[in-house]
Amino acid sequence: MINELKIDEMIKHGCLVTAGNINDYNTMTIGWGMIGTIWRKKTFIVYVKPCRYTYEFMEKNDYFTVSFYKEKYSSSMKILGSKSGKDCDKVKMCNF
């Protein structure tokens, strides 16, 4: 079972939502999400505004990932949350 307090701590340090495929994708930092059960299936719901570049990838693909990072990656989380994948290779900037 998922420990909700642990999830709160993990989100506080930084998490990413990524959509696309190995050759064409985008990722963005999020500080929100909802974990629950719908029709007996575990779910993680994220909300992404249509104006965000990642939204396009979420609309074109069936799946997305949510990744959680430790506090030591906070500088990378800031880059991934403030730069647009339209303008630069922000993943490369973070050495991910």
Secondary structure by P-SEA (a helix, b strand, c coil): cccaaaaaaaaaabbbbbbcccccbbbbbbccbbbbbcccccbbbbbbcccccaaaaaaaccbbbbbbbcccaaaaaaaaaccccccccccccccc
